[in-house]
Structure formats: C-alpha cells, structure tokens
Amino acid sequence: MALNRPFKNGLLIKGAYTLSRSKNMTDEDGWASLLWNAPSQYERNYALAGYDRPHVFQMAFVYELPYKTSDPGNPVLKAILGDWQVNGIYSAFSGTPFTITANSAEINMPGNQQTADQVGDYREVGDRGSAGLFFDPTAFAQPQGVRFGETGRNQFRGPSVWNVDLSVFRGFRLGGSRRAEFRAEAFNITNSPHWRSPLGTNTTTDTGGTISVTDANFGRNFNVYGERQIRLGLRFSF
C-alpha cells in the first residue's frame, strides 16, 4: 500500500506500508549452516527467516521553502530564507525473530542444535537493558535427557523499532549553472535507542540469531544500536 503526493508547490510526500512473511531453512550469508542436520530433525529448519519483518511502514517528505534567491521580492527574506530544503523520513517496522537454544552437550550430535523446552506461556515484560527483563525467563528450561528440545527455530520475535531521519539543505547560486549546496543530515535525530532481538552477549546482528537458556543474561535485552549521527557536507555542481 502506497501514499504518494507528486512534487507540487515545493512539497513531495511518499510513503508505503508493506505486509510480508518470509520463510527459509537458513539465512544464507556465505557461512550459513543448518541448525539441524539429523534426518529426523531436518524439517525443523524450515521456519521464519531471520530477516522477516511482517510490518514495515515508511513515510518521507521533501519540502522546499517558498523563497528563491532568483525570484523577485523582498531581498531580506530571500537572503535569509532563499534556497532552503527540508527532508525527512519516518520508519517503523517489526522486530526480527530469534531462537532460544539450550546446552547441546546432552545430545552429543555435532551439527545439531538443542533448543529450550517451553514450560510456561511466553510473556514479554518489555523492559530494556539494566531496567529489567524483556521476557519472562521462567517460561523456558534446559531439556532433560537426550532430547532436541521443544521450541523451534525463530519462534520468538524481538522488539519493534521506529526511527526519524532529518536533513536540511541550503543552496547558493554562483552564476550560470554553478551551484553550491551545504547539507546537514541527522540520522535518528531523536537519539532513541533501537533494540535488536535479545540475543547472546555482544551479538550485533539485525537478523535472526540465538540466545541460550543457560546464558547469564537470559531474559534480558542489552542488544542496542543506532545512536544519533550527524553529518555535514558541501556539494558543488556545475
């Protein structure tokens, strides 16, 4: 679903919402491998892709202030407000899936992953970082005996994310076709933390990963990225 306003009177708006679902057996990155290679467990590999995001919404705009240095009119306003352009994009999307694994020593089958047993209802508490738990860890347990575990690949999903990028351009006409443009761009202008899935310690992936039920931080989410970045630039065209 798309929303588009063609460039008119200095304003352009373009937005889209995407509803999707993606499944695979492994996220191919050149080094990928299956979680289960045993014939009896092979079909468990087919599940949500690690990059699956069911909901993606983006809305962007471009706005040129209605004062041009080449237009007749108030010279003071033209000098202050002439040739400015403001641009922005708002994004909101679902989190990515993750897998809850277990200590595979009991099964003693290299090339095969043990997953946690689910012994209660999965419940998101919603806290981040040192504030508390992201989900209730008591809902999961290490399987007892030689068993692969009950939960599946990418069965659970991390937190959703929203972001605002904003930029301001100022143009300077230098005669003829020559033009200089100063640019100030801010990514994540609100400096809001973006939380990935609550994966293992120091994991920095944006796609499906794993966290073990035996991890010291199991149930917590310290996997954050996306601090505000500001970039300044100068462009010359002729």
C-alpha positions as a Markdown table, in Angstrom:
| # | Residue | x | y | z |
|---|---|---|---|---|
| 1 | Met | 0.0 | 0.0 | 0.0 |
| 2 | Ala | 1.5 | 3.4 | -1.0 |
| 3 | Leu | 0.7 | 7.0 | -0.5 |
| 4 | Asn | 2.3 | 9.5 | -3.0 |
| 5 | Arg | 2.0 | 13.2 | -3.4 |
| 6 | Pro | 3.8 | 14.4 | -6.6 |
| 7 | Phe | 6.1 | 17.3 | -6.2 |
| 8 | Lys | 3.9 | 20.4 | -6.2 |
| 9 | Asn | 4.3 | 23.8 | -4.6 |
| 10 | Gly | 7.6 | 22.7 | -3.2 |
| 11 | Leu | 6.3 | 19.7 | -1.4 |
| 12 | Leu | 6.7 | 15.9 | -2.1 |
| 13 | Ile | 5.3 | 13.2 | 0.1 |
| 14 | Lys | 6.0 | 9.5 | -0.5 |
| 15 | Gly | 5.0 | 6.6 | 1.9 |
| 16 | Ala | 4.4 | 2.9 | 1.9 |
| 17 | Tyr | 3.2 | 0.1 | 4.1 |
| 18 | Thr | 4.3 | -3.5 | 3.5 |
| 19 | Leu | 2.8 | -6.6 | 5.0 |
| 20 | Ser | 5.0 | -9.6 | 4.3 |
| 21 | Arg | 6.1 | -13.0 | 5.5 |
| 22 | Ser | 9.4 | -14.7 | 4.7 |
| 23 | Lys | 10.4 | -18.3 | 5.5 |
| 24 | Asn | 13.6 | -20.3 | 4.7 |
| 25 | Met | 15.8 | -23.0 | 6.1 |
| 26 | Thr | 18.8 | -20.9 | 6.8 |
| 27 | Asp | 19.8 | -17.2 | 6.3 |
| 28 | Glu | 22.4 | -17.6 | 3.6 |
| 29 | Asp | 25.4 | -15.3 | 4.2 |
| 30 | Gly | 28.2 | -17.3 | 2.7 |
| 31 | Trp | 28.9 | -19.1 | 6.0 |
| 32 | Ala | 25.4 | -20.2 | 7.0 |
| 33 | Ser | 24.6 | -23.7 | 8.2 |
| 34 | Leu | 21.5 | -25.6 | 9.2 |
| 35 | Leu | 20.6 | -25.8 | 12.9 |
| 36 | Trp | 19.7 | -29.4 | 12.4 |
| 37 | Asn | 21.3 | -31.9 | 10.1 |
| 38 | Ala | 20.0 | -35.1 | 11.6 |
| 39 | Pro | 17.4 | -36.6 | 9.1 |
| 40 | Ser | 14.8 | -36.9 | 11.8 |
| 41 | Gln | 15.1 | -33.2 | 12.6 |
| 42 | Tyr | 15.8 | -31.8 | 9.1 |
| 43 | Glu | 12.3 | -30.3 | 8.6 |
| 44 | Arg | 12.6 | -28.2 | 11.7 |
| 45 | Asn | 15.0 | -25.9 | 9.8 |
| 46 | Tyr | 12.1 | -24.5 | 7.7 |
| 47 | Ala | 10.8 | -21.6 | 9.7 |
| 48 | Leu | 10.6 | -17.8 | 9.6 |
| 49 | Ala | 13.6 | -16.2 | 8.0 |
| 50 | Gly | 15.9 | -14.2 | 10.3 |
| 51 | Tyr | 15.2 | -11.1 | 8.4 |
| 52 | Asp | 11.4 | -11.5 | 8.5 |
| 53 | Arg | 9.6 | -8.2 | 9.4 |
| 54 | Pro | 5.8 | -8.6 | 9.0 |
| 55 | His | 5.1 | -4.9 | 9.2 |
| 56 | Val | 7.2 | -2.1 | 7.6 |
| 57 | Phe | 5.9 | 1.5 | 7.3 |
| 58 | Gln | 7.9 | 4.4 | 5.9 |
| 59 | Met | 6.9 | 8.0 | 5.2 |
| 60 | Ala | 9.2 | 10.5 | 3.6 |
| 61 | Phe | 8.9 | 14.1 | 2.5 |
| 62 | Val | 10.8 | 16.8 | 0.7 |
| 63 | Tyr | 9.9 | 20.5 | 1.2 |
| 64 | Glu | 11.5 | 23.5 | -0.5 |
| 65 | Leu | 10.8 | 26.7 | 1.4 |
| 66 | Pro | 8.8 | 29.1 | -0.9 |
| 67 | Tyr | 11.6 | 31.6 | -1.3 |
| 68 | Lys | 14.1 | 31.5 | -4.2 |
| 69 | Thr | 17.2 | 33.7 | -4.5 |
| 70 | Ser | 16.4 | 34.0 | -8.2 |
| 71 | Asp | 12.8 | 35.2 | -7.6 |
| 72 | Pro | 11.8 | 38.9 | -7.3 |
| 73 | Gly | 10.5 | 40.1 | -4.0 |
| 74 | Asn | 11.8 | 41.0 | -0.6 |
| 75 | Pro | 15.6 | 40.9 | -0.7 |
| 76 | Val | 15.9 | 40.4 | 3.1 |
| 77 | Leu | 13.6 | 37.3 | 3.0 |
| 78 | Lys | 15.4 | 36.0 | 0.0 |
| 79 | Ala | 18.8 | 36.3 | 1.7 |
| 80 | Ile | 17.6 | 34.6 | 4.9 |
| 81 | Leu | 15.1 | 32.0 | 3.6 |
| 82 | Gly | 16.2 | 31.5 | 0.0 |
| 83 | Asp | 17.0 | 28.1 | -1.4 |
| 84 | Trp | 16.4 | 26.1 | 1.8 |
| 85 | Gln | 15.2 | 22.5 | 1.6 |
| 86 | Val | 14.0 | 20.2 | 4.4 |
| 87 | Asn | 13.8 | 16.4 | 4.1 |
| 88 | Gly | 12.8 | 13.7 | 6.4 |
| 89 | Ile | 11.8 | 10.1 | 6.7 |
| 90 | Tyr | 9.9 | 8.2 | 9.4 |
| 91 | Ser | 10.3 | 4.5 | 9.6 |
| 92 | Ala | 8.6 | 1.9 | 11.8 |
| 93 | Phe | 9.0 | -1.9 | 11.5 |
| 94 | Ser | 8.6 | -5.2 | 13.3 |
| 95 | Gly | 11.4 | -6.8 | 15.2 |
| 96 | Thr | 13.2 | -9.8 | 13.8 |
| 97 | Pro | 12.8 | -13.4 | 15.0 |
| 98 | Phe | 15.2 | -15.3 | 17.3 |
| 99 | Thr | 15.7 | -18.8 | 18.6 |
| 100 | Ile | 16.1 | -19.9 | 22.2 |
| 101 | Thr | 18.7 | -22.6 | 22.3 |
| 102 | Ala | 20.0 | -24.9 | 25.1 |
| 103 | Asn | 23.2 | -26.6 | 26.1 |
| 104 | Ser | 23.7 | -29.3 | 23.4 |
| 105 | Ala | 26.2 | -31.4 | 25.4 |
| 106 | Glu | 23.4 | -33.9 | 26.3 |
| 107 | Ile | 22.6 | -34.8 | 22.7 |
| 108 | Asn | 26.2 | -35.1 | 21.7 |
| 109 | Met | 25.5 | -34.7 | 18.0 |
| 110 | Pro | 27.8 | -32.2 | 16.2 |
| 111 | Gly | 25.9 | -30.2 | 13.6 |
| 112 | Asn | 22.7 | -30.3 | 15.5 |
| 113 | Gln | 21.3 | -27.7 | 17.9 |
| 114 | Gln | 19.3 | -28.4 | 21.1 |
| 115 | Thr | 16.6 | -25.8 | 21.8 |
| 116 | Ala | 14.9 | -25.0 | 25.1 |
| 117 | Asp | 11.7 | -26.6 | 26.4 |
| 118 | Gln | 8.8 | -24.2 | 26.9 |
| 119 | Val | 7.3 | -24.8 | 30.3 |
| 120 | Gly | 5.1 | -21.8 | 30.6 |
| 121 | Asp | 3.5 | -19.0 | 28.5 |
| 122 | Tyr | 5.9 | -16.7 | 26.7 |
| 123 | Arg | 5.3 | -13.3 | 28.1 |
| 124 | Glu | 7.1 | -10.1 | 27.1 |
| 125 | Val | 7.8 | -7.9 | 30.1 |
| 126 | Gly | 9.1 | -5.2 | 27.8 |
| 127 | Asp | 12.0 | -3.7 | 29.8 |
| 128 | Arg | 15.3 | -3.0 | 28.1 |
| 129 | Gly | 18.9 | -3.0 | 29.3 |
| 130 | Ser | 19.5 | -2.8 | 33.0 |
| 131 | Ala | 15.9 | -1.7 | 33.6 |
| 132 | Gly | 14.8 | -5.3 | 33.8 |
| 133 | Leu | 13.6 | -8.3 | 31.8 |
| 134 | Phe | 12.5 | -8.2 | 28.2 |
| 135 | Phe | 10.7 | -11.5 | 28.5 |
| 136 | Asp | 9.9 | -13.9 | 31.4 |
| 137 | Pro | 12.8 | -16.5 | 31.6 |
| 138 | Thr | 10.9 | -18.9 | 33.8 |
| 139 | Ala | 8.8 | -19.9 | 30.8 |
| 140 | Phe | 11.8 | -21.9 | 29.5 |
| 141 | Ala | 14.0 | -24.7 | 30.7 |
| 142 | Gln | 17.0 | -26.8 | 29.7 |
| 143 | Pro | 15.7 | -30.1 | 28.3 |
| 144 | Gln | 16.4 | -33.1 | 30.5 |
| 145 | Gly | 17.9 | -36.2 | 28.9 |
| 146 | Val | 18.9 | -36.9 | 25.3 |
| 147 | Arg | 16.2 | -34.7 | 23.6 |
| 148 | Phe | 16.4 | -31.9 | 21.0 |
| 149 | Gly | 14.0 | -29.6 | 22.8 |
| 150 | Glu | 10.5 | -28.4 | 22.1 |
| 151 | Thr | 10.8 | -24.9 | 20.8 |
| 152 | Gly | 11.6 | -24.1 | 17.2 |
| 153 | Arg | 13.9 | -22.0 | 15.0 |
| 154 | Asn | 13.0 | -18.3 | 15.0 |
| 155 | Gln | 9.8 | -19.0 | 17.1 |
| 156 | Phe | 10.0 | -15.7 | 19.0 |
| 157 | Arg | 10.3 | -12.1 | 18.0 |
| 158 | Gly | 12.3 | -9.1 | 19.2 |
| 159 | Pro | 11.1 | -5.6 | 19.8 |
| 160 | Ser | 9.8 | -3.3 | 17.0 |
| 161 | Val | 11.7 | -0.2 | 16.0 |
| 162 | Trp | 10.9 | 3.3 | 14.9 |
| 163 | Asn | 13.3 | 6.0 | 13.6 |
| 164 | Val | 13.3 | 9.6 | 12.3 |
| 165 | Asp | 16.0 | 10.9 | 10.0 |
| 166 | Leu | 16.0 | 14.6 | 9.1 |
| 167 | Ser | 18.2 | 16.8 | 6.8 |
| 168 | Val | 18.4 | 20.4 | 5.9 |
| 169 | Phe | 20.0 | 21.7 | 2.6 |
| 170 | Arg | 20.9 | 25.3 | 1.7 |
| 171 | Gly | 21.7 | 26.2 | -1.8 |
| 172 | Phe | 23.9 | 29.0 | -3.1 |
| 173 | Arg | 23.8 | 30.1 | -6.7 |
| 174 | Leu | 27.2 | 31.0 | -8.1 |
| 175 | Gly | 26.2 | 32.2 | -11.5 |
| 176 | Gly | 25.4 | 30.2 | -14.7 |
| 177 | Ser | 24.9 | 26.5 | -13.9 |
| 178 | Arg | 27.2 | 26.6 | -10.9 |
| 179 | Arg | 25.7 | 25.9 | -7.6 |
| 180 | Ala | 27.0 | 25.1 | -4.1 |
| 181 | Glu | 24.9 | 23.3 | -1.5 |
| 182 | Phe | 25.5 | 22.9 | 2.2 |
| 183 | Arg | 24.0 | 19.8 | 3.8 |
| 184 | Ala | 23.3 | 18.9 | 7.4 |
| 185 | Glu | 21.9 | 15.4 | 8.0 |
| 186 | Ala | 20.9 | 13.8 | 11.2 |
| 187 | Phe | 20.2 | 10.0 | 11.5 |
| 188 | Asn | 18.0 | 9.0 | 14.4 |
| 189 | Ile | 17.5 | 12.7 | 15.3 |
| 190 | Thr | 15.6 | 11.8 | 18.5 |
| 191 | Asn | 18.6 | 9.7 | 19.6 |
| 192 | Ser | 16.1 | 6.9 | 20.6 |
| 193 | Pro | 17.7 | 3.5 | 21.3 |
| 194 | His | 17.0 | 0.9 | 18.7 |
| 195 | Trp | 16.7 | -2.6 | 20.3 |
| 196 | Arg | 17.6 | -5.7 | 18.4 |
| 197 | Ser | 16.4 | -9.2 | 19.4 |
| 198 | Pro | 17.6 | -10.2 | 22.9 |
| 199 | Leu | 20.4 | -12.4 | 21.6 |
| 200 | Gly | 23.6 | -13.7 | 23.2 |
| 201 | Thr | 26.1 | -11.5 | 24.8 |
| 202 | Asn | 27.7 | -8.9 | 22.4 |
| 203 | Thr | 25.7 | -10.1 | 19.5 |
| 204 | Thr | 25.2 | -7.3 | 16.9 |
| 205 | Thr | 23.1 | -8.9 | 14.2 |
| 206 | Asp | 19.9 | -7.4 | 12.7 |
| 207 | Thr | 18.7 | -10.8 | 11.6 |
| 208 | Gly | 17.6 | -13.9 | 13.4 |
| 209 | Gly | 20.0 | -15.2 | 16.0 |
| 210 | Thr | 20.1 | -17.3 | 19.1 |
| 211 | Ile | 20.2 | -16.9 | 22.9 |
| 212 | Ser | 20.8 | -19.9 | 25.2 |
| 213 | Val | 18.5 | -20.7 | 28.1 |
| 214 | Thr | 21.8 | -21.1 | 30.1 |
| 215 | Asp | 23.0 | -17.6 | 29.2 |
| 216 | Ala | 23.7 | -15.4 | 32.3 |
| 217 | Asn | 21.5 | -12.6 | 30.8 |
| 218 | Phe | 18.8 | -14.9 | 29.6 |
| 219 | Gly | 15.5 | -12.9 | 29.5 |
| 220 | Arg | 17.3 | -9.5 | 29.3 |
| 221 | Asn | 18.0 | -7.4 | 26.3 |
| 222 | Phe | 21.3 | -5.5 | 26.0 |
| 223 | Asn | 21.4 | -5.6 | 22.2 |
| 224 | Val | 21.1 | -2.0 | 21.3 |
| 225 | Tyr | 22.3 | 0.1 | 18.3 |
| 226 | Gly | 21.6 | 3.3 | 16.4 |
| 227 | Glu | 22.9 | 6.3 | 18.4 |
| 228 | Arg | 22.2 | 9.7 | 16.7 |
| 229 | Gln | 24.7 | 10.5 | 14.0 |
| 230 | Ile | 25.1 | 14.0 | 12.4 |
| 231 | Arg | 26.8 | 14.5 | 9.1 |
| 232 | Leu | 27.8 | 17.8 | 7.5 |
| 233 | Gly | 28.7 | 18.1 | 3.8 |
| 234 | Leu | 29.3 | 20.5 | 0.9 |
| 235 | Arg | 28.3 | 19.8 | -2.7 |
| 236 | Phe | 29.4 | 21.7 | -5.7 |
| 237 | Ser | 27.7 | 21.3 | -9.1 |
| 238 | Phe | 28.4 | 22.9 | -12.4 |
